[in-house]
Amino acid sequence: MKLLIILQTAGMVKMQKPKFSKYNDGVVHIYREKERRTSFNAKQNISTLDNMDFIVKLAFEESAKREQDLEFAEQNGFSLTAKIKTRLVKGVDNKCKAIIDGYLYDVSYIDKSRTEMWLYLEGVKQLDSE
């Protein structure tokens, strides 16, 4: 539900959207994967938070996954599990990982506006509890 602000200007009534969005669907933690290799130089999979470097904690609003979003994901080789909207911050890119309620997601794509970003997330796995 969007809150509208009513302004009265010289007898005219105008409806205006609020200046800031409310991100009240949950909290996402953004991480960057640490470079870890096995003894034979193969990349190791993430299993706990110790395998990643923390970047930022953000409140988010869930966004609808439109048909064009699902087609875009398929064309770019990923499965769109979730799409969330949050405020725009530096340091978050499509090489990051997102954690929501202990579940690990790849940030597969980011769509940005002047003040917000939409993260296209692909589910990976439930993280092991530490």
N, CA, C and O atoms as a GROMACS GRO file, in nm:
protein
  520
    1MET      N    1   0.083  -0.117   0.000
    1MET     CA    2   0.000   0.000   0.000
    1MET      C    3   0.088   0.123   0.000
    1MET      O    4   0.175   0.138   0.086
    2LYS      N    5   0.066   0.212  -0.097
    2LYS     CA    6   0.145   0.334  -0.110
    2LYS      C    7   0.075   0.448  -0.036
    2LYS      O    8  -0.045   0.468  -0.054
    3LEU      N    9   0.148   0.520   0.043
    3LEU     CA   10   0.097   0.634   0.114
    3LEU      C   11   0.106   0.755   0.023
    3LEU      O   12   0.212   0.781  -0.034
    4LEU      N   13  -0.002   0.828   0.008
    4LEU     CA   14  -0.001   0.947  -0.076
    4LEU      C   15  -0.015   1.071   0.011
    4LEU      O   16  -0.089   1.072   0.109
    5ILE      N   17   0.056   1.172  -0.026
    5ILE     CA   18   0.053   1.298   0.047
    5ILE      C   19  -0.032   1.395  -0.032
    5ILE      O   20  -0.013   1.411  -0.153
    6ILE      N   21  -0.127   1.460   0.034
    6ILE     CA   22  -0.215   1.554  -0.035
    6ILE      C   23  -0.163   1.695  -0.009
    6ILE      O   24  -0.142   1.736   0.105
    7LEU      N   25  -0.143   1.768  -0.118
    7LEU     CA   26  -0.097   1.906  -0.108
    7LEU      C   27  -0.207   1.998  -0.160
    7LEU      O   28  -0.268   1.970  -0.263
    8GLN      N   29  -0.233   2.104  -0.090
    8GLN     CA   30  -0.328   2.203  -0.137
    8GLN      C   31  -0.251   2.326  -0.180
    8GLN      O   32  -0.182   2.390  -0.100
    9THR      N   33  -0.264   2.359  -0.306
    9THR     CA   34  -0.195   2.474  -0.360
    9THR      C   35  -0.294   2.560  -0.436
    9THR      O   36  -0.346   2.518  -0.540
   10ALA      N   37  -0.321   2.675  -0.388
   10ALA     CA   38  -0.411   2.772  -0.451
   10ALA      C   39  -0.543   2.708  -0.490
   10ALA      O   40  -0.592   2.728  -0.601
   11GLY      N   41  -0.600   2.631  -0.399
   11GLY     CA   42  -0.730   2.570  -0.425
   11GLY      C   43  -0.724   2.439  -0.501
   11GLY      O   44  -0.828   2.373  -0.516
   12MET      N   45  -0.606   2.397  -0.550
   12MET     CA   46  -0.594   2.271  -0.624
   12MET      C   47  -0.544   2.162  -0.530
   12MET      O   48  -0.461   2.188  -0.443
   13VAL      N   49  -0.593   2.043  -0.548
   13VAL     CA   50  -0.548   1.931  -0.469
   13VAL      C   51  -0.458   1.844  -0.557
   13VAL      O   52  -0.498   1.802  -0.665
   14LYS      N   53  -0.336   1.819  -0.511
   14LYS     CA   54  -0.241   1.736  -0.586
   14LYS      C   55  -0.209   1.612  -0.503
   14LYS      O   56  -0.200   1.620  -0.381
   15MET      N   57  -0.192   1.501  -0.569
   15MET     CA   58  -0.149   1.377  -0.504
   15MET      C   59  -0.002   1.357  -0.539
   15MET      O   60   0.038   1.366  -0.655
   16GLN      N   61   0.077   1.329  -0.438
   16GLN     CA   62   0.220   1.311  -0.459
   16GLN      C   63   0.266   1.186  -0.386
   16GLN      O   64   0.225   1.159  -0.273
   17LYS      N   65   0.352   1.111  -0.452
   17LYS     CA   66   0.410   0.992  -0.389
   17LYS      C   67   0.506   1.034  -0.279
   17LYS      O   68   0.565   1.142  -0.286
   18PRO      N   69   0.523   0.948  -0.178
   18PRO     CA   70   0.621   0.981  -0.074
   18PRO      C   71   0.761   0.985  -0.134
   18PRO      O   72   0.788   0.920  -0.235
   19LYS      N   73   0.849   1.062  -0.072
   19LYS     CA   74   0.984   1.081  -0.123
   19LYS      C   75   1.068   0.954  -0.114
   19LYS      O   76   1.151   0.927  -0.201
   20PHE      N   77   1.047   0.876  -0.010
   20PHE     CA   78   1.128   0.757   0.012
   20PHE      C   79   1.040   0.632   0.017
   20PHE      O   80   0.928   0.636   0.069
   21SER      N   81   1.092   0.522  -0.036
   21SER     CA   82   1.021   0.394  -0.028
   21SER      C   83   1.036   0.336   0.111
   21SER      O   84   1.130   0.368   0.184
   22LYS      N   85   0.943   0.250   0.146
   22LYS     CA   86   0.954   0.178   0.273
   22LYS      C   87   1.001   0.036   0.241
   22LYS      O   88   0.934  -0.038   0.170
   23TYR      N   89   1.114   0.001   0.294
   23TYR     CA   90   1.171  -0.131   0.273
   23TYR      C   91   1.141  -0.213   0.398
   23TYR      O   92   1.225  -0.222   0.487
   24ASN      N   93   1.023  -0.273   0.404
   24ASN     CA   94   0.983  -0.340   0.527
   24ASN      C   95   0.951  -0.489   0.509
   24ASN      O   96   0.878  -0.546   0.590
   25ASP      N   97   1.003  -0.551   0.403
   25ASP     CA   98   0.978  -0.694   0.383
   25ASP      C   99   1.084  -0.783   0.446
   25ASP      O  100   1.062  -0.902   0.464
   26GLY      N  101   1.199  -0.726   0.480
   26GLY     CA  102   1.304  -0.808   0.540
   26GLY      C  103   1.439  -0.739   0.536
   26GLY      O  104   1.450  -0.622   0.498
   27VAL      N  105   1.541  -0.814   0.574
   27VAL     CA  106   1.678  -0.764   0.576
   27VAL      C  107   1.766  -0.859   0.496
   27VAL      O  108   1.758  -0.981   0.512
   28VAL      N  109   1.848  -0.802   0.410
   28VAL     CA  110   1.943  -0.880   0.331
   28VAL      C  111   2.084  -0.839   0.372
   28VAL      O  112   2.113  -0.721   0.390
   29HIS      N  113   2.170  -0.938   0.388
   29HIS     CA  114   2.312  -0.914   0.417
   29HIS      C  115   2.388  -0.942   0.288
   29HIS      O  116   2.372  -1.048   0.227
   30ILE      N  117   2.470  -0.847   0.246
   30ILE     CA  118   2.546  -0.861   0.122
   30ILE      C  119   2.692  -0.892   0.158
   30ILE      O  120   2.752  -0.828   0.243
   31TYR      N  121   2.746  -0.992   0.091
   31TYR     CA  122   2.883  -1.038   0.114
   31TYR      C  123   2.957  -1.051  -0.017
   31TYR      O  124   2.897  -1.055  -0.124
   32ARG      N  125   3.089  -1.059  -0.007
   32ARG     CA  126   3.173  -1.091  -0.122
   32ARG      C  127   3.250  -1.217  -0.085
   32ARG      O  128   3.303  -1.230   0.026
   33GLU      N  129   3.255  -1.309  -0.178
   33GLU     CA  130   3.320  -1.439  -0.153
   33GLU      C  131   3.471  -1.422  -0.137
   33GLU      O  132   3.535  -1.352  -0.215
   34LYS      N  133   3.527  -1.489  -0.034
   34LYS     CA  134   3.672  -1.492  -0.016
   34LYS      C  135   3.730  -1.592  -0.116
   34LYS      O  136   3.667  -1.692  -0.150
   35GLU      N  137   3.850  -1.563  -0.162
   35GLU     CA  138   3.918  -1.653  -0.255
   35GLU      C  139   3.974  -1.771  -0.176
   35GLU      O  140   4.067  -1.755  -0.098
   36ARG      N  141   3.915  -1.889  -0.197
   36ARG     CA  142   3.962  -2.009  -0.126
   36ARG      C  143   3.983  -2.121  -0.228
   36ARG      O  144   3.901  -2.143  -0.316
   37ARG      N  145   4.095  -2.189  -0.213
   37ARG     CA  146   4.130  -2.297  -0.306
   37ARG      C  147   4.165  -2.423  -0.229
   37ARG      O  148   4.212  -2.418  -0.116
   38THR      N  149   4.141  -2.537  -0.292
   38THR     CA  150   4.180  -2.665  -0.233
   38THR      C  151   4.330  -2.688  -0.259
   38THR      O  152   4.395  -2.606  -0.323
   39SER      N  153   4.383  -2.798  -0.208
   39SER     CA  154   4.525  -2.828  -0.227
   39SER      C  155   4.561  -2.848  -0.374
   39SER      O  156   4.676  -2.830  -0.412
   40PHE      N  157   4.462  -2.885  -0.457
   40PHE     CA  158   4.491  -2.901  -0.601
   40PHE      C  159   4.435  -2.783  -0.682
   40PHE      O  160   4.405  -2.797  -0.800
   41ASN      N  161   4.421  -2.666  -0.615
   41ASN     CA  162   4.387  -2.538  -0.675
   41ASN      C  163   4.245  -2.527  -0.731
   41ASN      O  164   4.220  -2.444  -0.818
   42ALA      N  165   4.155  -2.610  -0.684
   42ALA     CA  166   4.015  -2.598  -0.725
   42ALA      C  167   3.944  -2.501  -0.630
   42ALA      O  168   3.976  -2.494  -0.512
   43LYS      N  169   3.849  -2.426  -0.683
   43LYS     CA  170   3.773  -2.330  -0.602
   43LYS      C  171   3.682  -2.405  -0.505
   43LYS      O  172   3.616  -2.502  -0.544
   44GLN      N  173   3.678  -2.361  -0.376
   44GLN     CA  174   3.594  -2.425  -0.276
   44GLN      C  175   3.458  -2.356  -0.270
   44GLN      O  176   3.449  -2.234  -0.285
   45ASN      N  177   3.355  -2.432  -0.248
   45ASN     CA  178   3.220  -2.378  -0.235
   45ASN      C  179   3.201  -2.311  -0.099
   45ASN      O  180   3.268  -2.345  -0.002
   46ILE      N  181   3.109  -2.216  -0.095
   46ILE     CA  182   3.076  -2.146   0.030
   46ILE      C  183   2.993  -2.239   0.117
   46ILE      O  184   2.897  -2.300   0.069
   47SER      N  185   3.029  -2.250   0.244
   47SER     CA  186   2.949  -2.332   0.335
   47SER      C  187   2.903  -2.255   0.459
   47SER      O  188   2.800  -2.288   0.518
   48THR      N  189   2.980  -2.153   0.499
   48THR     CA  190   2.944  -2.073   0.616
   48THR      C  191   2.977  -1.925   0.589
   48THR      O  192   3.037  -1.892   0.487
   49LEU      N  193   2.937  -1.838   0.680
   49LEU     CA  194   2.967  -1.696   0.668
   49LEU      C  195   3.117  -1.668   0.676
   49LEU      O  196   3.163  -1.564   0.628
   50ASP      N  197   3.193  -1.759   0.737
   50ASP     CA  198   3.338  -1.741   0.746
   50ASP      C  199   3.404  -1.743   0.609
   50ASP      O  200   3.517  -1.696   0.594
   51ASN      N  201   3.336  -1.795   0.509
   51ASN     CA  202   3.391  -1.804   0.374
   51ASN      C  203   3.369  -1.675   0.293
   51ASN      O  204   3.402  -1.670   0.175
   52MET      N  205   3.312  -1.570   0.358
   52MET     CA  206   3.279  -1.448   0.286
   52MET      C  207   3.315  -1.324   0.369
   52MET      O  208   3.326  -1.331   0.491
   53ASP      N  209   3.334  -1.211   0.299
   53ASP     CA  210   3.360  -1.082   0.363
   53ASP      C  211   3.231  -1.000   0.360
   53ASP      O  212   3.169  -0.985   0.255
   54PHE      N  213   3.192  -0.946   0.477
   54PHE     CA  214   3.070  -0.867   0.488
   54PHE      C  215   3.085  -0.733   0.417
   54PHE      O  216   3.190  -0.668   0.427
   55ILE      N  217   2.979  -0.691   0.344
   55ILE     CA  218   2.981  -0.561   0.277
   55ILE      C  219   2.879  -0.466   0.341
   55ILE      O  220   2.916  -0.359   0.388
   56VAL      N  221   2.750  -0.505   0.343
   56VAL     CA  222   2.647  -0.415   0.393
   56VAL      C  223   2.522  -0.493   0.431
   56VAL      O  224   2.494  -0.600   0.377
   57LYS      N  225   2.447  -0.437   0.525
   57LYS     CA  226   2.317  -0.492   0.567
   57LYS      C  227   2.210  -0.393   0.521
   57LYS      O  228   2.219  -0.274   0.552
   58LEU      N  229   2.109  -0.441   0.448
   58LEU     CA  230   2.007  -0.354   0.390
   58LEU      C  231   1.867  -0.405   0.415
   58LEU      O  232   1.842  -0.526   0.411
   59ALA      N  233   1.776  -0.314   0.442
   59ALA     CA  234   1.634  -0.349   0.445
   59ALA      C  235   1.588  -0.356   0.300
   59ALA      O  236   1.639  -0.283   0.215
   60PHE      N  237   1.491  -0.442   0.271
   60PHE     CA  238   1.445  -0.455   0.132
   60PHE      C  239   1.294  -0.469   0.125
   60PHE      O  240   1.226  -0.497   0.223
   61GLU      N  241   1.245  -0.446   0.003
   61GLU     CA  242   1.105  -0.467  -0.032
   61GLU      C  243   1.103  -0.569  -0.145
   61GLU      O  244   1.175  -0.554  -0.243
   62GLU      N  245   1.022  -0.673  -0.131
   62GLU     CA  246   1.012  -0.772  -0.238
   62GLU      C  247   0.945  -0.709  -0.358
   62GLU      O  248   0.849  -0.633  -0.344
   63SER      N  249   0.993  -0.740  -0.477
   63SER     CA  250   0.935  -0.692  -0.602
   63SER      C  251   0.877  -0.809  -0.678
   63SER      O  252   0.925  -0.922  -0.668
   64ALA      N  253   0.775  -0.781  -0.755
   64ALA     CA  254   0.713  -0.885  -0.837
   64ALA      C  255   0.810  -0.928  -0.948
   64ALA      O  256   0.880  -0.845  -1.006
   65LYS      N  257   0.813  -1.057  -0.975
   65LYS     CA  258   0.893  -1.110  -1.085
   65LYS      C  259   0.804  -1.108  -1.210
   65LYS      O  260   0.719  -1.195  -1.227
   66ARG      N  261   0.825  -1.010  -1.295
   66ARG     CA  262   0.744  -0.996  -1.417
   66ARG      C  263   0.788  -1.101  -1.519
   66ARG      O  264   0.897  -1.157  -1.509
   67GLU      N  265   0.704  -1.125  -1.616
   67GLU     CA  266   0.735  -1.221  -1.723
   67GLU      C  267   0.863  -1.179  -1.794
   67GLU      O  268   0.946  -1.263  -1.828
   68GLN      N  269   0.879  -1.049  -1.817
   68GLN     CA  270   1.000  -1.002  -1.887
   68GLN      C  271   1.125  -1.022  -1.801
   68GLN      O  272   1.234  -1.040  -1.856
   69ASP      N  273   1.112  -1.019  -1.668
   69ASP     CA  274   1.225  -1.047  -1.580
   69ASP      C  275   1.267  -1.193  -1.591
   69ASP      O  276   1.385  -1.225  -1.596
   70LEU      N  277   1.167  -1.282  -1.593
   70LEU     CA  278   1.196  -1.426  -1.605
   70LEU      C  279   1.260  -1.458  -1.740
   70LEU      O  280   1.352  -1.540  -1.747
   71GLU      N  281   1.212  -1.394  -1.846
   71GLU     CA  282   1.272  -1.414  -1.979
   71GLU      C  283   1.414  -1.361  -1.983
   71GLU      O  284   1.503  -1.424  -2.040
   72PHE      N  285   1.436  -1.244  -1.922
   72PHE     CA  286   1.570  -1.185  -1.915
   72PHE      C  287   1.666  -1.280  -1.844
   72PHE      O  288   1.778  -1.302  -1.890
   73ALA      N  289   1.622  -1.335  -1.731
   73ALA     CA  290   1.705  -1.427  -1.654
   73ALA      C  291   1.740  -1.550  -1.738
   73ALA      O  292   1.856  -1.593  -1.741
   74GLU      N  293   1.642  -1.606  -1.805
   74GLU     CA  294   1.665  -1.724  -1.887
   74GLU      C  295   1.764  -1.695  -2.000
   74GLU      O  296   1.852  -1.776  -2.029
   75GLN      N  297   1.750  -1.579  -2.063
   75GLN     CA  298   1.840  -1.540  -2.172
   75GLN      C  299   1.984  -1.519  -2.123
   75GLN      O  300   2.079  -1.536  -2.199
   76ASN      N  301   1.998  -1.482  -1.997
   76ASN     CA  302   2.132  -1.456  -1.941
   76ASN      C  303   2.186  -1.572  -1.858
   76ASN      O  304   2.287  -1.557  -1.790
   77GLY      N  305   2.119  -1.686  -1.862
   77GLY     CA  306   2.173  -1.807  -1.803
   77GLY      C  307   2.158  -1.822  -1.653
   77GLY      O  308   2.238  -1.890  -1.590
   78PHE      N  309   2.057  -1.759  -1.593
   78PHE     CA  310   2.033  -1.781  -1.451
   78PHE      C  311   1.884  -1.797  -1.425
   78PHE      O  312   1.800  -1.759  -1.507
   79SER      N  313   1.855  -1.853  -1.310
   79SER     CA  314   1.716  -1.875  -1.268
   79SER      C  315   1.679  -1.767  -1.167
   79SER      O  316   1.746  -1.754  -1.065
   80LEU      N  317   1.574  -1.691  -1.193
   80LEU     CA  318   1.533  -1.583  -1.104
   80LEU      C  319   1.450  -1.639  -0.990
   80LEU      O  320   1.333  -1.672  -1.007
   81THR      N  321   1.512  -1.649  -0.872
   81THR     CA  322   1.445  -1.701  -0.753
   81THR      C  323   1.371  -1.590  -0.680
   81THR      O  324   1.259  -1.610  -0.633
   82ALA      N  325   1.434  -1.472  -0.670
   82ALA     CA  326   1.374  -1.359  -0.598
   82ALA      C  327   1.423  -1.229  -0.660
   82ALA      O  328   1.532  -1.222  -0.717
   83LYS      N  329   1.340  -1.126  -0.649
   83LYS     CA  330   1.376  -0.992  -0.694
   83LYS      C  331   1.341  -0.898  -0.580
   83LYS      O  332   1.226  -0.894  -0.535
   84ILE      N  333   1.441  -0.821  -0.534
   84ILE     CA  334   1.419  -0.731  -0.422
   84ILE      C  335   1.463  -0.589  -0.457
   84ILE      O  336   1.553  -0.569  -0.538
   85LYS      N  337   1.398  -0.492  -0.394
   85LYS     CA  338   1.432  -0.351  -0.414
   85LYS      C  339   1.488  -0.298  -0.283
   85LYS      O  340   1.434  -0.324  -0.175
   86THR      N  341   1.597  -0.222  -0.293
   86THR     CA  342   1.660  -0.163  -0.176
   86THR      C  343   1.724  -0.031  -0.215
   86THR      O  344   1.726   0.005  -0.333
   87ARG      N  345   1.775   0.041  -0.118
   87ARG     CA  346   1.839   0.168  -0.152
   87ARG      C  347   1.971   0.142  -0.223
   87ARG      O  348   2.034   0.038  -0.204
   88LEU      N  349   2.012   0.235  -0.306
   88LEU     CA  350   2.135   0.224  -0.382
   88LEU      C  351   2.255   0.247  -0.292
   88LEU      O  352   2.263   0.348  -0.222
   89VAL      N  353   2.348   0.154  -0.293
   89VAL     CA  354   2.474   0.167  -0.217
   89VAL      C  355   2.591   0.128  -0.306
   89VAL      O  356   2.578   0.045  -0.396
   90LYS      N  357   2.705   0.190  -0.278
   90LYS     CA  358   2.827   0.156  -0.353
   90LYS      C  359   2.882   0.024  -0.302
   90LYS      O  360   2.860  -0.014  -0.187
   91GLY      N  361   2.954  -0.046  -0.389
   91GLY     CA  362   3.021  -0.168  -0.349
   91GLY      C  363   2.941  -0.295  -0.371
   91GLY      O  364   2.993  -0.405  -0.348
   92VAL      N  365   2.817  -0.283  -0.415
   92VAL     CA  366   2.734  -0.400  -0.443
   92VAL      C  367   2.731  -0.419  -0.594
   92VAL      O  368   2.693  -0.329  -0.669
   93ASP      N  369   2.772  -0.538  -0.639
   93ASP     CA  370   2.769  -0.569  -0.782
   93ASP      C  371   2.725  -0.714  -0.803
   93ASP      O  372   2.691  -0.783  -0.707
   94ASN      N  373   2.727  -0.759  -0.927
   94ASN     CA  374   2.678  -0.894  -0.956
   94ASN      C  375   2.778  -1.004  -0.921
   94ASN      O  376   2.754  -1.121  -0.953
   95LYS      N  377   2.888  -0.970  -0.856
   95LYS     CA  378   2.980  -1.072  -0.805
   95LYS      C  379   2.955  -1.098  -0.656
   95LYS      O  380   3.020  -1.182  -0.595
   96CYS      N  381   2.859  -1.026  -0.599
   96CYS     CA  382   2.828  -1.039  -0.456
   96CYS      C  383   2.735  -1.156  -0.429
   96CYS      O  384   2.674  -1.212  -0.520
   97LYS      N  385   2.726  -1.189  -0.302
   97LYS     CA  386   2.634  -1.291  -0.252
   97LYS      C  387   2.536  -1.222  -0.158
   97LYS      O  388   2.572  -1.125  -0.091
   98ALA      N  389   2.414  -1.272  -0.153
   98ALA     CA  390   2.313  -1.217  -0.062
   98ALA      C  391   2.265  -1.328   0.030
   98ALA      O  392   2.252  -1.443  -0.011
   99ILE      N  393   2.238  -1.293   0.155
   99ILE     CA  394   2.184  -1.389   0.250
   99ILE      C  395   2.056  -1.332   0.309
   99ILE      O  396   2.055  -1.223   0.367
  100ILE      N  397   1.948  -1.408   0.293
  100ILE     CA  398   1.819  -1.372   0.351
  100ILE      C  399   1.772  -1.493   0.432
  100ILE      O  400   1.755  -1.602   0.377
  101ASP      N  401   1.752  -1.473   0.561
  101ASP     CA  402   1.706  -1.580   0.652
  101ASP      C  403   1.790  -1.707   0.642
  101ASP      O  404   1.736  -1.817   0.641
  102GLY      N  405   1.922  -1.690   0.634
  102GLY     CA  406   2.013  -1.804   0.631
  102GLY      C  407   2.024  -1.875   0.497
  102GLY      O  408   2.092  -1.977   0.487
  103TYR      N  409   1.959  -1.821   0.394
  103TYR     CA  410   1.966  -1.883   0.261
  103TYR      C  411   2.058  -1.799   0.174
  103TYR      O  412   2.046  -1.677   0.169
  104LEU      N  413   2.150  -1.865   0.104
  104LEU     CA  414   2.249  -1.799   0.019
  104LEU      C  415   2.196  -1.782  -0.123
  104LEU      O  416   2.142  -1.875  -0.183
  105TYR      N  417   2.213  -1.661  -0.176
  105TYR     CA  418   2.173  -1.628  -0.314
  105TYR      C  419   2.291  -1.568  -0.388
  105TYR      O  420   2.374  -1.499  -0.327
  106ASP      N  421   2.300  -1.593  -0.517
  106ASP     CA  422   2.392  -1.519  -0.603
  106ASP      C  423   2.320  -1.393  -0.648
  106ASP      O  424   2.202  -1.399  -0.683
  107VAL      N  425   2.389  -1.280  -0.649
  107VAL     CA  426   2.334  -1.158  -0.709
  107VAL      C  427   2.367  -1.170  -0.857
  107VAL      O  428   2.480  -1.145  -0.898
  108SER      N  429   2.268  -1.206  -0.937
  108SER     CA  430   2.292  -1.234  -1.078
  108SER      C  431   2.288  -1.109  -1.165
  108SER      O  432   2.355  -1.103  -1.268
  109TYR      N  433   2.210  -1.009  -1.124
  109TYR     CA  434   2.197  -0.887  -1.204
  109TYR      C  435   2.147  -0.776  -1.112
  109TYR      O  436   2.074  -0.802  -1.016
  110ILE      N  437   2.186  -0.653  -1.141
  110ILE     CA  438   2.140  -0.537  -1.064
  110ILE      C  439   2.088  -0.432  -1.161
  110ILE      O  440   2.158  -0.391  -1.254
  111ASP      N  441   1.965  -0.389  -1.138
  111ASP     CA  442   1.903  -0.280  -1.214
  111ASP      C  443   1.901  -0.160  -1.121
  111ASP      O  444   1.852  -0.170  -1.009
  112LYS      N  445   1.954  -0.044  -1.167
  112LYS     CA  446   1.969   0.071  -1.078
  112LYS      C  447   1.892   0.192  -1.128
  112LYS      O  448   1.878   0.214  -1.248
  113SER      N  449   1.841   0.269  -1.031
  113SER     CA  450   1.788   0.402  -1.060
  113SER      C  451   1.879   0.500  -0.986
  113SER      O  452   1.986   0.462  -0.938
  114ARG      N  453   1.838   0.624  -0.977
  114ARG     CA  454   1.920   0.725  -0.910
  114ARG      C  455   1.934   0.699  -0.760
  114ARG      O  456   2.038   0.731  -0.702
  115THR      N  457   1.830   0.640  -0.698
  115THR     CA  458   1.832   0.622  -0.552
  115THR      C  459   1.810   0.478  -0.506
  115THR      O  460   1.829   0.448  -0.388
  116GLU      N  461   1.771   0.389  -0.598
  116GLU     CA  462   1.739   0.252  -0.560
  116GLU      C  463   1.804   0.151  -0.653
  116GLU      O  464   1.850   0.185  -0.762
  117MET      N  465   1.806   0.026  -0.607
  117MET     CA  466   1.853  -0.083  -0.693
  117MET      C  467   1.765  -0.204  -0.672
  117MET      O  468   1.714  -0.228  -0.563
  118TRP      N  469   1.748  -0.281  -0.780
  118TRP     CA  470   1.673  -0.405  -0.777
  118TRP      C  471   1.773  -0.518  -0.797
  118TRP      O  472   1.842  -0.523  -0.898
  119LEU      N  473   1.779  -0.608  -0.700
  119LEU     CA  474   1.871  -0.722  -0.707
  119LEU      C  475   1.795  -0.843  -0.760
  119LEU      O  476   1.692  -0.881  -0.705
  120TYR      N  477   1.846  -0.903  -0.866
  120TYR     CA  478   1.791  -1.025  -0.922
  120TYR      C  479   1.870  -1.139  -0.860
  120TYR      O  480   1.989  -1.153  -0.886
  121LEU      N  481   1.804  -1.220  -0.778
  121LEU     CA  482   1.872  -1.322  -0.698
  121LEU      C  483   1.843  -1.463  -0.749
  121LEU      O  484   1.730  -1.496  -0.785
  122GLU      N  485   1.947  -1.545  -0.750
  122GLU     CA  486   1.934  -1.686  -0.784
  122GLU      C  487   1.969  -1.766  -0.659
  122GLU      O  488   2.079  -1.752  -0.606
  123GLY      N  489   1.876  -1.848  -0.612
  123GLY     CA  490   1.897  -1.928  -0.493
  123GLY      C  491   2.009  -2.029  -0.511
  123GLY      O  492   2.018  -2.094  -0.615
  124VAL      N  493   2.093  -2.043  -0.408
  124VAL     CA  494   2.204  -2.138  -0.413
  124VAL      C  495   2.181  -2.252  -0.313
  124VAL      O  496   2.168  -2.368  -0.352
  125LYS      N  497   2.176  -2.216  -0.184
  125LYS     CA  498   2.156  -2.321  -0.082
  125LYS      C  499   2.138  -2.261   0.055
  125LYS      O  500   2.169  -2.143   0.077
  126GLN      N  501   2.090  -2.341   0.147
  126GLN     CA  502   2.081  -2.304   0.288
  126GLN      C  503   2.223  -2.314   0.346
  126GLN      O  504   2.291  -2.414   0.326
  127LEU      N  505   2.267  -2.210   0.416
  127LEU     CA  506   2.402  -2.213   0.474
  127LEU      C  507   2.404  -2.300   0.600
  127LEU      O  508   2.305  -2.309   0.672
  128ASP      N  509   2.519  -2.363   0.623
  128ASP     CA  510   2.538  -2.440   0.746
  128ASP      C  511   2.539  -2.345   0.864
  128ASP      O  512   2.597  -2.237   0.856
  129SER      N  513   2.476  -2.384   0.973
  129SER     CA  514   2.482  -2.300   1.094
  129SER      C  515   2.619  -2.317   1.156
  129SER      O  516   2.677  -2.426   1.155
  130GLU      N  517   2.669  -2.208   1.210
  130GLU     CA  518   2.808  -2.208   1.263
  130GLU      C  519   2.813  -2.261   1.403
  130GLU      O  520   2.920  -2.269   1.462
   0.00000   0.00000   0.00000
